[in-house]
Amino acid sequence: MLKNYISLIPLLAFCSIFCSPNYVLAQDEPEVNIGGAVRFNYNLSSWKPGQKARGGDFGYDVFIINADAKFKGIYLEAEYRLYSDAFGGGFLKYGLVGYELDEKRRIELGLAEVPFGIERYNSHNWFLNLPYYVGLEDDYDMGVDYIYNDDRFQYHVGFFKNAEEFAFGSNTPSSPHRYSYDVVGRNKEVNQFNTKFIWKPLSDNTHKIGVSGQYGGLYNIDTEETGDHYAVALHYEYQSNDWSIKGQATKSKLNPKNAPGESRDIVSMGAYGVPYQVAADFEIYTLGIAKKLTLDTNLIKYLEFYDDFGYMNKRKKEFANTFMNVFGVLINSGPIFTYIDYAAGYNHSWLGGDFTNEFAAGMQDAKWEARFNINIGYYF
């Protein structure tokens, strides 16, 4: 019975706002903006001998379309991405309808950003940082999020019915064709609650100190039982005109109710059309620093040098831990953004080794691998 009531929460939240006669009709005409980007990528990877022999590869990355609209206090935000078939093809990154209750409060419904940790990115580079690869950075799920934001405080309260669903079958596995990492395969993320609180000790908002928490279910389509998962994080962010510092400590544990004989020490996560295994019990520590240098020439507006570090401590003693470090520079030329990165990883699925297993058991005798990457994007 309780599960049935929980499932109605997004609908009730939507109706309480949009069916109310009290909201202000402030606009006479809708305001619509369309934008996007096209990006290309060069990479040279230490673990790919054929690629090294030909001096790396340069090709298509992604085509992006953004849309936002406002009308009578209601707004829409959406982004669709079209990658190559090898990276999952096309999918919606986010798409939501929101309502501004007043200058400080708003509510959003749809495929919305999950309020957890430093948003939107806990990183400065093109590769993002370790929380992204386990579904805890730049993550979007289906639900509703209430946001309050003033000069000194910001807090979120969110309920997410599930991650992206495409088939709506009784026992259909969750597809990995999505932008942000979620639990996929025989388990499904369901009925997740999120809270986040941020304190801004100074009125100029240069410092932000925050704490985040989330708790939800993991429904197994074989056993028809619901396990659970949780994550908590403490985070700090400093942002001035020329310096940026981001630090976060995260604890996460997933407890799937898998079929007998299946390990409960790992879960399957997926994005970009491909799943891999992730340890079910871990901590992640991240620290990033960036320095902006303004040039404002005809060709280059500014440079931003950065280094982002991440460490994943897996609680199962037989599992090998994961490291990641990205050093690079962002070159801004107006609408053109170019990331030049040297990304190094140890037991990292996207940086060498065994793609399927690196974030789970990994390899005790793994080597550091590296990828030199240049991503060029024209944003319109």
C-alpha positions as CSV (number, residue, x, y, z in Angstrom):
1,M,0.0,0.0,0.0
2,L,2.8,2.4,0.9
3,K,4.5,1.8,-2.5
4,N,1.3,2.9,-4.3
5,Y,1.1,6.2,-2.4
6,I,4.8,6.8,-3.0
7,S,4.3,6.4,-6.7
8,L,1.7,9.2,-6.7
9,I,4.1,11.8,-5.2
10,P,5.3,13.3,-8.6
11,L,1.7,13.6,-9.8
12,L,0.4,15.3,-6.7
13,A,3.3,17.7,-6.7
14,F,2.6,18.6,-10.3
15,C,-1.1,19.2,-9.7
16,S,-0.6,21.2,-6.5
17,I,1.2,23.8,-8.6
18,F,-0.1,23.8,-12.1
19,C,-3.8,23.2,-11.1
20,S,-3.7,26.0,-8.5
21,P,-5.5,29.3,-9.4
22,N,-3.0,31.3,-7.4
23,Y,0.1,31.4,-9.6
24,V,0.9,34.6,-11.4
25,L,0.4,34.9,-15.2
26,A,3.3,37.2,-15.8
27,Q,3.9,36.8,-19.6
28,D,1.7,37.5,-22.6
29,E,4.0,35.8,-25.2
30,P,6.1,32.7,-24.8
31,E,9.9,33.1,-24.9
32,V,11.8,30.3,-26.7
33,N,15.5,29.9,-27.2
34,I,17.2,27.1,-29.2
35,G,20.9,26.4,-29.0
36,G,23.4,23.5,-29.2
37,A,26.8,22.4,-30.1
38,V,28.8,20.2,-32.4
39,R,32.0,18.7,-31.0
40,F,35.0,16.7,-32.5
41,N,37.5,14.7,-30.6
42,Y,41.2,13.6,-31.0
43,N,42.6,11.0,-28.7
44,L,45.8,9.0,-28.3
45,S,45.6,6.1,-25.7
46,S,48.6,4.3,-24.1
47,W,46.8,0.9,-24.1
48,K,45.9,0.9,-27.8
49,P,49.0,-0.1,-29.8
50,G,47.2,0.2,-33.2
51,Q,46.1,3.7,-32.4
52,K,49.6,4.6,-31.1
53,A,51.1,3.3,-34.4
54,R,48.9,5.6,-36.5
55,G,49.4,8.7,-34.2
56,G,45.9,8.7,-32.6
57,D,42.4,9.2,-34.1
58,F,40.4,12.3,-34.8
59,G,36.6,12.2,-35.4
60,Y,33.1,13.1,-34.5
61,D,32.1,13.4,-30.9
62,V,28.5,14.6,-30.5
63,F,25.8,16.9,-31.8
64,I,23.7,18.7,-29.2
65,I,20.4,20.5,-29.3
66,N,19.3,22.7,-26.3
67,A,15.9,24.2,-25.9
68,D,14.4,26.4,-23.2
69,A,11.1,28.3,-23.0
70,K,9.2,30.5,-20.6
71,F,5.5,31.3,-20.5
72,K,3.3,32.6,-17.7
73,G,5.6,31.5,-14.9
74,I,6.3,28.1,-16.4
75,Y,9.6,27.1,-18.0
76,L,10.9,24.3,-20.0
77,E,14.5,23.0,-20.3
78,A,15.7,20.2,-22.5
79,E,18.9,18.8,-24.1
80,Y,19.2,16.1,-26.7
81,R,22.5,14.5,-27.7
82,L,23.4,12.5,-30.8
83,Y,26.5,10.5,-30.4
84,S,27.9,7.9,-32.8
85,D,26.5,4.4,-32.7
86,A,29.6,3.2,-30.8
87,F,28.7,5.6,-27.9
88,G,25.0,4.8,-27.7
89,G,23.5,6.9,-30.5
90,G,20.9,9.5,-29.5
91,F,19.3,10.1,-26.2
92,L,17.8,12.9,-24.0
93,K,20.2,14.2,-21.4
94,Y,17.5,16.1,-19.5
95,G,14.0,17.4,-20.1
96,L,11.9,19.1,-17.5
97,V,9.1,21.5,-16.8
98,G,9.5,24.0,-14.0
99,Y,7.6,26.6,-12.2
100,E,9.0,29.7,-10.3
101,L,7.0,30.1,-7.1
102,D,8.9,33.3,-6.4
103,E,12.4,34.7,-6.7
104,K,13.8,32.1,-4.3
105,R,11.7,29.0,-4.8
106,R,11.1,26.8,-7.8
107,I,10.0,23.3,-8.5
108,E,11.0,21.0,-11.5
109,L,9.4,17.9,-12.9
110,G,10.6,15.4,-15.5
111,L,14.1,14.1,-16.4
112,A,15.7,16.4,-13.9
113,E,19.1,16.8,-12.4
114,V,19.5,14.8,-9.2
115,P,20.6,17.1,-6.4
116,F,23.7,15.5,-5.1
117,G,27.2,16.8,-4.5
118,I,28.7,19.7,-6.4
119,E,26.5,20.6,-9.4
120,R,26.6,20.6,-12.3
121,Y,30.1,19.2,-12.4
122,N,32.4,18.0,-9.6
123,S,35.3,18.7,-12.0
124,H,36.8,21.1,-14.5
125,N,37.9,18.8,-17.4
126,W,36.2,17.1,-20.3
127,F,36.4,13.6,-18.6
128,L,34.5,14.7,-15.5
129,N,35.5,12.9,-12.2
130,L,35.0,9.5,-10.6
131,P,31.6,10.3,-9.1
132,Y,30.2,10.6,-12.6
133,Y,31.2,7.0,-13.5
134,V,29.2,5.6,-10.6
135,G,26.1,7.8,-11.1
136,L,26.8,10.6,-8.6
137,E,27.9,13.5,-10.8
138,D,25.8,15.2,-13.5
139,D,23.0,12.6,-13.0
140,Y,19.4,12.9,-14.3
141,D,16.4,10.8,-13.3
142,M,12.6,10.9,-13.6
143,G,11.1,12.8,-10.7
144,V,10.4,16.1,-9.0
145,D,12.8,18.5,-7.3
146,Y,12.0,21.5,-5.0
147,I,14.7,24.2,-4.8
148,Y,15.2,27.1,-2.5
149,N,18.0,29.5,-3.1
150,D,18.9,32.8,-1.4
151,D,22.1,34.8,-0.7
152,R,23.2,32.5,2.2
153,F,21.4,29.2,1.8
154,Q,20.3,26.7,-0.8
155,Y,18.5,23.5,-0.3
156,H,16.9,20.8,-2.4
157,V,14.2,18.2,-1.7
158,G,13.7,15.7,-4.4
159,F,11.8,12.5,-5.2
160,F,12.7,10.4,-8.2
161,K,10.4,7.6,-9.2
162,N,13.1,5.9,-11.3
163,A,15.9,6.4,-13.7
164,E,15.2,6.6,-17.5
165,E,12.7,3.9,-18.6
166,F,12.1,3.1,-22.3
167,A,10.2,-0.2,-22.6
168,F,7.8,-0.1,-19.6
169,G,7.7,-3.9,-19.6
170,S,6.9,-6.0,-16.5
171,N,10.4,-7.6,-16.4
172,T,12.3,-5.6,-19.1
173,P,16.0,-5.0,-18.2
174,S,17.1,-1.4,-17.8
175,S,18.8,-0.2,-20.9
176,P,22.3,1.4,-20.8
177,H,21.4,3.8,-23.6
178,R,21.5,7.0,-21.6
179,Y,23.8,10.0,-20.8
180,S,24.3,9.6,-17.0
181,Y,25.2,6.4,-15.3
182,D,22.5,4.4,-13.5
183,V,22.0,0.9,-12.3
184,V,20.9,-1.2,-15.3
185,G,20.3,-4.8,-16.2
186,R,18.4,-7.0,-13.8
187,N,18.1,-4.2,-11.1
188,K,16.2,-1.0,-11.4
189,E,16.5,2.3,-9.4
190,V,13.1,3.1,-7.8
191,N,11.6,5.6,-5.3
192,Q,14.7,7.6,-4.6
193,F,14.6,10.5,-2.1
194,N,17.3,13.3,-2.2
195,T,18.2,16.2,0.0
196,K,20.9,18.7,-0.3
197,F,21.8,21.7,1.8
198,I,24.4,24.4,0.9
199,W,25.6,27.2,3.2
200,K,27.2,30.3,1.7
201,P,29.2,31.9,4.5
202,L,30.0,35.1,2.5
203,S,27.5,37.3,0.6
204,D,29.6,37.2,-2.5
205,N,29.0,33.4,-2.8
206,T,32.7,32.6,-3.2
207,H,32.5,29.8,-0.7
208,K,29.9,27.0,-0.6
209,I,29.8,24.3,2.0
210,G,27.3,21.5,1.4
211,V,26.0,18.1,2.5
212,S,24.0,15.7,0.4
213,G,22.1,12.5,0.9
214,Q,20.1,10.1,-1.1
215,Y,18.2,6.9,-0.4
216,G,16.2,4.6,-2.7
217,G,15.2,1.1,-3.7
218,L,16.8,-1.4,-6.1
219,Y,14.1,-3.6,-7.6
220,N,15.3,-7.0,-9.0
221,I,13.2,-8.3,-11.8
222,D,14.3,-11.9,-11.2
223,T,13.6,-12.2,-7.5
224,E,10.9,-9.5,-7.5
225,E,12.4,-8.2,-4.3
226,T,13.5,-4.6,-3.6
227,G,16.9,-3.9,-2.1
228,D,18.1,-0.5,-1.3
229,H,21.0,2.0,-1.9
230,Y,22.2,5.1,-0.3
231,A,24.9,7.8,-0.7
232,V,26.0,10.7,1.4
233,A,28.5,13.5,0.6
234,L,30.3,16.4,2.2
235,H,31.4,19.0,-0.3
236,Y,33.2,22.4,-0.6
237,E,33.5,24.8,-3.5
238,Y,35.4,28.0,-3.9
239,Q,34.8,30.2,-6.9
240,S,36.3,33.6,-7.7
241,N,36.9,35.4,-10.9
242,D,40.1,33.5,-11.6
243,W,40.3,30.6,-9.1
244,S,38.1,27.5,-8.6
245,I,38.5,24.8,-6.0
246,K,36.2,21.8,-5.7
247,G,36.5,19.1,-3.0
248,Q,34.1,16.3,-2.0
249,A,34.0,13.1,0.1
250,T,31.4,10.6,-0.8
251,K,30.2,7.3,0.8
252,S,27.9,5.0,-1.2
253,K,26.5,1.5,-0.6
254,L,24.1,-0.6,-2.8
255,N,22.3,-3.7,-1.5
256,P,20.7,-5.5,-4.5
257,K,18.4,-8.5,-3.9
258,N,19.9,-10.6,-6.7
259,A,19.0,-14.2,-7.5
260,P,20.8,-17.0,-5.6
261,G,24.3,-17.5,-6.9
262,E,24.7,-13.9,-8.2
263,S,27.2,-11.7,-6.4
264,R,25.8,-8.9,-4.2
265,D,29.2,-7.2,-4.0
266,I,28.8,-5.7,-7.5
267,V,26.1,-4.0,-9.5
268,S,25.8,-3.3,-13.2
269,M,25.8,0.3,-14.3
270,G,25.6,1.7,-17.8
271,A,25.6,4.8,-20.1
272,Y,26.5,5.4,-23.7
273,G,25.0,2.1,-24.6
274,V,27.5,-0.1,-22.7
275,P,27.2,-1.6,-19.2
276,Y,30.0,-2.4,-16.7
277,Q,30.4,-3.6,-13.2
278,V,30.8,-1.3,-10.1
279,A,31.7,-2.2,-6.5
280,A,28.6,-2.1,-4.3
281,D,30.3,-0.5,-1.3
282,F,32.8,2.3,-1.7
283,E,34.0,5.8,-0.8
284,I,35.2,8.4,-3.3
285,Y,37.4,11.4,-2.6
286,T,37.9,14.1,-5.1
287,L,39.8,17.4,-5.3
288,G,40.1,19.8,-8.2
289,I,41.7,23.2,-8.7
290,A,41.6,25.5,-11.7
291,K,43.2,28.9,-12.5
292,K,41.7,31.2,-15.1
293,L,43.9,33.5,-17.2
294,T,42.1,36.2,-19.1
295,L,43.7,37.2,-22.5
296,D,40.8,38.7,-24.4
297,T,42.6,38.7,-27.8
298,N,40.9,38.3,-31.1
299,L,41.6,34.6,-31.1
300,I,41.5,33.6,-27.4
301,K,39.3,35.0,-24.7
302,Y,40.8,33.1,-21.7
303,L,42.7,30.0,-20.7
304,E,41.8,27.8,-17.7
305,F,44.4,25.5,-16.3
306,Y,43.2,22.7,-14.0
307,D,44.0,19.4,-12.3
308,D,41.3,17.1,-11.1
309,F,42.1,14.1,-8.9
310,G,39.8,11.2,-7.8
311,Y,40.3,8.2,-5.5
312,M,37.8,5.3,-5.1
313,N,38.2,3.1,-2.0
314,K,36.4,-0.2,-2.4
315,R,35.3,-1.8,0.8
316,K,35.6,-5.4,-0.3
317,K,39.3,-6.2,0.6
318,E,39.8,-8.4,-2.5
319,F,38.9,-5.5,-4.8
320,A,41.6,-3.2,-6.2
321,N,41.0,0.5,-5.7
322,T,40.6,3.0,-8.5
323,F,42.5,6.3,-9.2
324,M,42.0,9.1,-11.7
325,N,43.8,12.3,-12.5
326,V,43.3,14.8,-15.3
327,F,45.6,17.7,-16.0
328,G,44.7,20.1,-18.8
329,V,43.7,23.4,-20.1
330,L,40.5,24.9,-21.5
331,I,40.9,27.3,-24.3
332,N,38.0,29.7,-24.9
333,S,37.6,31.4,-28.3
334,G,34.1,32.9,-27.9
335,P,31.7,30.1,-29.0
336,I,34.5,27.6,-29.4
337,F,35.6,25.6,-26.3
338,T,38.7,23.4,-26.6
339,Y,39.7,21.0,-23.8
340,I,43.3,19.7,-24.0
341,D,43.6,16.9,-21.4
342,Y,46.1,14.4,-20.2
343,A,43.9,11.8,-18.3
344,A,45.6,9.1,-16.3
345,G,43.8,6.2,-14.7
346,Y,44.5,3.1,-12.5
347,N,41.7,0.5,-12.6
348,H,39.5,2.9,-14.5
349,S,37.2,1.4,-17.1
350,W,37.5,4.3,-19.5
351,L,41.3,4.6,-19.1
352,G,42.8,1.2,-20.0
353,G,42.5,-2.3,-18.8
354,D,39.4,-4.5,-18.6
355,F,36.5,-2.2,-19.3
356,T,33.9,-4.4,-17.7
357,N,35.6,-5.0,-14.4
358,E,37.8,-2.0,-13.5
359,F,35.3,-0.2,-11.2
360,A,34.4,-3.5,-9.5
361,A,37.1,-6.1,-8.6
362,G,39.7,-4.5,-10.8
363,M,43.3,-5.9,-11.0
364,Q,45.8,-5.8,-8.2
365,D,48.7,-5.7,-10.7
366,A,47.1,-3.0,-12.9
367,K,49.2,-0.4,-14.6
368,W,48.6,3.3,-14.8
369,E,47.3,4.1,-18.3
370,A,46.8,7.5,-19.9
371,R,44.9,9.2,-22.7
372,F,45.9,12.4,-24.4
373,N,42.7,14.0,-25.6
374,I,41.6,17.2,-27.4
375,N,37.9,18.0,-27.6
376,I,36.8,20.9,-29.8
377,G,33.3,22.2,-29.5
378,Y,31.4,25.0,-31.3
379,Y,28.4,26.2,-29.3
380,F,25.6,28.2,-30.8
